[in-house]
Amino acid sequence: MNRRNLIKQIGIAGAAMLLPGRLQAFSESREGMIKGPFQPTWSSLEKFRTPEWFRDAKFGIWAHWGPQCQAESGDWYARHMYIEGHRQYNIHLKKYGHPSKFGFKDVINEWKAESWNPDALVALYKKAGAKYFIALANHHDNLDLYDSKYQPVWNSLKVGPKKDLVGGWVKAAKNQGLHFGVSVHAAHTWSWMETAQRADKQGAYAGIPYDGKLSKKEGKGTWWEGLDPQDLYAQNHPLSENSYDNGMIHRQWGWGNGVCPPSPAYCEKFYNRTVDLIDKYDPDLIYFDDTALPLWPASDAGLRIAAHFYNRSLKTRKSLEVVINGKILDEQQRKCMVWDIERGQSNNIEPLPWQTDTCIGDWHYDKEIFERKGYKSSKMVIQMLVDIVSKNGNLLLNIPVRGNGTIDEEERKIVEEIGEWMSANGESIYGTRPWKVFGEGPALENVAPLSAQGFNEGKGRPYTDKDIRFVSKGDTLYATVMEWPENGRVMIKALATGSAHYPGTISRVSLPGNSSPLKFSRSSNGLEVELPARSGLLSYALPLKIN
């Protein structure tokens, strides 16, 4: 994108921040950007190649855990608690009081993470088959969950838990031999927290502002005396256009459609915070919850972070061994990082590796989902994983963590069941590559298109015993039957005699980890396999190993 088009997108006010004279004032305070072959341009970042460890890993687990989990009332609590009449506003009133008196900064003060045991949780996730682990480094609420040089007060070592959460997670991941990543969401605080500037329109508190515009001087005699709420809320700016339209935040996610342009100081602070995070904790992966890269096209901060991250890997690891996840990518941008699809999956084999991120419940812990037994089952997760891997993708699964740092018994049961399947069948997942076609069966005929960054999850036809997904590893083909057929026989049409997909002979069909061959016959109708007795085997996602 050229500079003229960029200025058109963000408007005159935003364009001012991009003038060389304005940028110069902030460049002096930047964290250094490591030099190398990657430059902070899309054309330069196209040199990225997905490392083999990520392509082989296939399955990661995410702890999307921060202060918004303290209320145990679900995702986006820090925004919704300031929307009069919203479910989470009502929960906040009952639990904490009015947001003019008890704001999100005070929720942070309540959060102690007193039962957090990262070693035990990450060990559980490794046993479940995860090959990489991702921890939340900050969310749209803007609290850094690490020893943050550029968010020196509003971080988890100074307020709330008084612990280095990212530091604890990375140590646990290394102890378990897992690749480690961080998710970074704080680029959007600027507009996302605008609800904190509001006031009730009705009732006893009508017209009394919430705490979103408080300043340091107003903290005298409070627990936050000496702290500046604006370093957290970042609300010393006008509201975006149509800010009171609660859905507008989604339409302004790409820094357009009338969003109040972020200031140069805000953009540079985000850049400095993120480079500091990279240099302190040396992650293998960074997940950005942004359209393309953070703050694009309002700022080049995200481009500079990406170039630094890639060049740093070349310098410290002697090869490009790191990954960036980004959303809503165009064709060029998908060459620059790994495309992430939120709560959904591609309907085709993608030419480049990609990732689905989803959750068994809500992103932040929600006690109501636990109480109504509303989590995804282990069966749903495994079937998703099999489908995603057949299309050249990975699955990143969030297991919501309570405010105190633990997971509930239902979550633990689901994680353990995933581990049982992975222990028996992991060879059909790890290190595999897409085959000539990803699958066959009726579920292919009723698929849901992607919406924005994803959100087509669960909208297609349920899987049956006719739905099969394929992957290969060397000379071995794995055909995973999504449901156990009632008659104990599987017909694989793609492997019929004379098939262009598999013209060679088939000498053996077996189950992973079982040396006993299965009976099969091959005809013009397909490859028919007689399954063993189901005793001890799960009733779903049965991989057949074909040589």
N, C-alpha and C positions, 0 to 999 in steps of 0.2 A: 504494500500500500504506500503511495507517495504522500509527501507531506501535505500537499494541497487537499487531497481527499481526506486525510486525517483531520485537518482543521475543519473541514465541512462537517465531519461527523460529530465532533464534540462542541462545535459552536465557538463564537468569538471569545467568550469568557474562558473556556477551556484552552483555546489556542494560545492565549497569553502565556500560559505556563510552559509552552513548548519553545518559546523564543530563546535563542542562544543566551542572551543576556540574563534571562531569568534562571535558566538552568545552571549557569556558571556559579551563581551564588550558593547553590546547594551541592554542587559537585565537590566542593572543598571538604564537606563533612561525610562523604560517602565512604563506606567500606571499600577497600580496594577490589577491583574486578580482575581476577587472574587472567593474564593474557594467554592467547593460544590460537589455534586455528578457528575456533568458534567466535564469531562476532555477534553483537546484539542486533541481528537482522534475521528476518525469516529466511531469506535466501541462504545465509550462512548456516543457520540451524538445521537446514535440510541435510547436512552431512551426518546427522545423528543416525545411528544404527542400534536397534534394540539388542542389549546384551543377551547372551545365551542363557545366563542364569534365570532371567525373567521368563524367557520363552519356555524353559524347562520346568519352572516352578509350578505354574498353573493355578495354584491356590494359596491365597493369603488371608489372614484374619486381621481385623481392624478394631482398635479400641477408640471409638468416637466418644471420648470421655472428657468432660470438663465441668465447669461450675453450673452449666445449665442442667446437669443431671441431678443436682442437689434437690430440686423440687420434685424429681421423679415424675414429671408430667409431660414428657415428650419433647420433640424437636422444636427449635426456634423459640424457646421459652423467653429468652432475653428480649426478643422483639414483641412477641404476642402478649406478654404481661403488661404492656403499655397500650394495648388496643382495647378500649372500653367495650365490655360485653363479650369479649372473646373467652372461650373456655379457660385458657390459661390466665387471663386477667382475673376471672372469677376465682380460680384456684389460688392465685396470689393474694387476693383480698382476704380469703379465708385463712390462708396459711401464715401470711406475713404482715398484711395490712396494706394500706393504700400506697401506690407507687410514687406519690409525692413525698411520702415519709419513709418508705422502705423500698428503695430501688434495686436495680440489679447489682450495683456495687455492694449492697448489703447482703444479697444472696451469696456473693463471693465470700464475704466475711463469715457466713454460716458454714461454708463448705470446708470440711477438714480432711476428707479422704482417710479416715482413721483406721480403716480395715484393709487398705490397699496392700496387696502382696503380688508385685509384678512377676516375681520368679515363679510362683505357683500358677498364675494365670497363663503365662507364656509357655510353661511346661505342658499345661493342658492343651494349649493350641497346637503345639508341636505334635503331641500325641494324636490330635485330631487330623493331622496330615498337612498342616500349613507349612509352607516353605518360606514365607516371608510374613512379617508382622509390621503393621502400621499403627502409629500412635498419633493422636491429635496433638499438634503443637500450639495451635490457637484456633479459635472459631470466630464467627462474625461478632461475638461479644468482646473481642479484642484483648482478652487476658492471655498473656504468653505463659505457657506451661513449662517453661524452662528458664535457665539462668540467662536472662535477656539484658544485654548491655543497653539496648535502645528502648526498652520498656522497663526501666530500672525499678519502678515501684509496683506497677500493675503486672506482676508476674507471680507464679505459684510459690516462689521461694520467699516472697515478702508479704503476701496476703493469702488468705484462704488456708490451704493445706500446709504452707511453709515448707514445701518439698519440691525438689527438682524432679518433676514427673517424667519429662522426656529422658532425663539422665537415668532414672530408674528403669524405664522401659528398654532403653538401648542396652543397658547392662544385662538385663534379663534375656533379651533376644540374642546377644552375643554368647551368653552362657549356654543357650540352647542350639547354637549354630544356625540361627535363622538370619536371613537378610532383613535389614531394618529400614523402615521408612517413616516419614512424617507427613501429616496432612496439614496444609496451611490455608486458612480461610479468611484471614483478617483484612484482606484488601477491601472487603465490602462493608466494613463497619461504618464507614462514612455515610452511606445511604441507608443501610440496613437498620441502624439504631435511631433513625429519624423519629420513630414512634415515641422515643423517650422525650422528645420536645413537646409532646402534646399535653392536653389537659382533658379531664372529663367534661362532657357536654351536659350531663345531667347529675342530679343527686347532690349530696352535701358537699362534695368536693368540686363541683362544677366551676371551671375557670381557674382552678389552682394548678399551676404547672407541675408536671412530673419532674423528676430530678435530672433530666437530660441536659439542662443548661447550667447546672451548678458549677461553681468555680472553687478554687482552692481556699479563697478567703472565707467562704461560707461553712467551712468544716470545723470551725473552732468549737471545742467541747464535744465533738463526736469521735467515734472510733477512727474515722478517716482524717482526723486533723493533720494538716501538713501535706495531704495528698491532693492532687488535682483530678477531679472526676473527668475533666476534658481530655486528659491523657488516656483515659479508658474509652469514654463515649464518643469523642471526636465530633461534637455537635456544635461547635462554634462556627456555624455556617448556615445560610438560608436553606429552607426546605426545598427539595426537588419539586418539579412540576407534578401536580396531582399526587402529592405525597400522602394525602389522606385516603387515596384509593389503595386499599391494603394489598391488592394484587399488582400494583404498579412496580413493586420492587423486582418482580420477575421480568417485566418488559424492559427494565432499565439495567438488567444484570450486565449487559455489554457496554455500559457507560454511554448510553444514548437515550433517546426518547425523553429528553427534558431533565435528566438527572443533574443535580447540582455538581459541577465539575470538581473533582478532588484537588486540593491545593498542592503546589509543588512540595511543600514541607511534608504533607501527609504521604505523598508518593515516595519521597526519599526516605522517610522514616520506615516505611514498609520495606523498601529495598534493603536498608541497613539491618533491620531486624532479621530479615530472611537470610541474608548472607552471613550474619553472625550465627544464626542457627545452623547453617550448613557447616561453617568452619569449626564450630564447637563440637558438634555431634556426628559429623561425617556420615549422613544417611546414604543408603543405597538408592532410595526412591523419595521423590517429593510429589505428593498429590496436591494439585491446586484446584480449588472449587471455583473455577472461573471459566468464562468464555475465553478460549485460547489460553493466554497467560495473564497473570494478575495485572489489573489496571489498564490493559490494552483495550482501545487505542488512546486512552487519555494520557498515558505515560509509557515510556519505554522501560520502566522499572522491571517488568517481568522478562523482557528480552535480555536485559543485562544480568538478571539472576540466572537465567537458563545458560547463557554463555559462560558465566562464572562457574556454574555447577559442572558443566561438561568439561571445560578446560581444567578445572581442579582435578577431576577424575584422571584426565590424561597425565597431569603432573604428578599426582600422588599415587595413582594405581597403575600408571604406565599404559593404560588402555581405557576405553570408554565403557565403564561398568556401572553406570548409574542411569536412572529412569526418571522422567517427568511424566505425570499424568495430567492431561488437560481435557476439557469438555467442549462440545459444539465446535469441532475443528473443521476447517475447509480442507480441500485436497492437499494443498501445500503444507498446512500446519500439521497434518497427520504424519508427514515425513519428519517433522521436527521433534516429536515427542510421541508417547503412547496414548492413543485416543481412549478416553474413559467414557463409558455409557452408564448413566445412573439409573438404577432400578429398571434395567431392560437389557436387551441383547440384540446383536445384529441378526438379520435373517439370512445371511450369506457367509461363505468363507471370505474373510477379509484378507487382502493381499499383504497387509502389515499386521503385526501383533497388536492386540487391543485388550481392553479390560472392562468387565462389568463390575460396578460396585453396588452392593445392595446390603440389606439388613434383615435380620430375622424378625425385627419389630420396628420401632421407630429409631431414628439416628441417635437421639439422646434418650436415656432410659425413661420408660413410661410404665408405671406400676399398674395402670389400668389394663394394658395389653397382657401383662403377666396374669392378672386376676381373671381375665376372661379367656385365658389360654389362646391368645391370638397370634402366637409366634409361627413363623414358617416351620414346617416339620423338617426333619433330617432328610426325608424322602424328597421334598420339594427342592432342598438345597442341592442334593446330589444330582437330581435330574437336570437342574439348571447348569451345574458344573459340567456334566457330560455334554450337554448341548453347546455350551459356550466353548469348551475345548475343541469340539469338532469343527468349529468355525475360526480357529486360530486365536482364541481368546483366553484370558485368565479370569478367575473369579476372586474378588476381594469382598469378604463377608464381615460385616460389623456385628459383633456381639455386644449389645448395650450393657454398660457398666453402671451400677447404682452410684449414688452420690458418695457412699462410704468406701467405694473401691472394689466391691465384690460383684459377682454375677449371681442371679437367683437359681434355684434348683431346676426349674424348667429349662433355662438356658444351658446349664451344665449337662443335663440329660441329652439335649439336642447335640451339643458339641461332642459328647462321648459317642453318640450313635453315628455321627459323621465319621469319627475316628475308626469305628468298627468297619464301615464300608471301605474307607481309604486303606486300612491295614490289609484287607483282603484283596482289594482291586486297584490299588494305587498304580500298579504297573501300566494300566490302561489309561492313565492320566499323565503322570510325570514324564517329561522328555518326549512326548508324542508330537506329531505334526499332522496338519490336516491331510486327508486323503483326497481322492479325485472328486468325490461328492461328500457333503457332510452328513447326509442321512436320507432316509426314506420313511414313508408312512403318512397317515392322515393328518398329523399335526402340521405337516408342511403346507397343507392346503388352506389353513386358516391361521395366518400369522398377522400380527398387529404391527403397523409401521412405527418407527421411532417418532417420539414427540419431543421437540426441543433437545435436551441433553439425554433423552432416553425414554423412561416411563412407559414402556410397552410390556412390562413384566406382568405375567399372569393373564394377559388379554387374549392369548391364543387358545386353541383347542387343547384339552387335557391329553396327556400322553396315553397311548394304548400299547398292547403287546405287538402291534404292527409298526410302531415307531422305533427306529433303529438309528444310532449315530455311529459314525466311523472316524477312526484316527489310525495313523500308522506309526510304526517305530522300526526302522530298518526294514527287514523283510517280513515283519509281522503286521497283520491287519487286526485291529480290534473293532468288533461290531457289538455295540452295547444295546441290549434290548431293554427298552424303558419300563415295561411291565411284564411280569411272568405270564406266559400264555396258559390258559386253562387246560389245553390238551397236551402241554409239555413239549410242543414242537414249535420251532421258529423257522419261518420262511424269509430268506433274505433275497429279494428280487435283484438287487444290484450285482449279485454274484452268480447269476444264471450262466449256464454254458453259453459260450459265444459272447459274453458281455464285453463291451469295449473297456469297461472299467477294470476287469480282472480276467484277461484272456488266458492266463496261465493255469496250471493245475493246482488243485488244493489237496494237500497230503494229510493235513491234520487239523482238527478242531478240538480245543480244550478250554478249560476254565483257568484263570490266573491262579497260580500257586497249586495247581492240581495236575499231576503228570498223566492222569488217566484220560485217554482220548474219548471224545464223544462220537456217537454214531451220526453219520451224515450221508446225504445223497445230493447229487447235483443234476439238475435238469434244465430245460429251457425256461422253466418257471422260476428257478432260483435255487439257492442252496438251502436245503432243509436239514435242520439240526435237531436231534432228539436230546432234550435236556435230562439231566439226572433227577433223582428224587429231590424235592425241595428242602428236605430236612437240613436245618442249619444254615440255609442260604436265605438272603433277603429276597423279598418278593418284587424288587424293583431294581433297575439299572444293573442288569447282569451282563458283564462283558464276555464275549466269546473271542478266544484267541485263535486266529486263523493263520496257518502257515501254508 
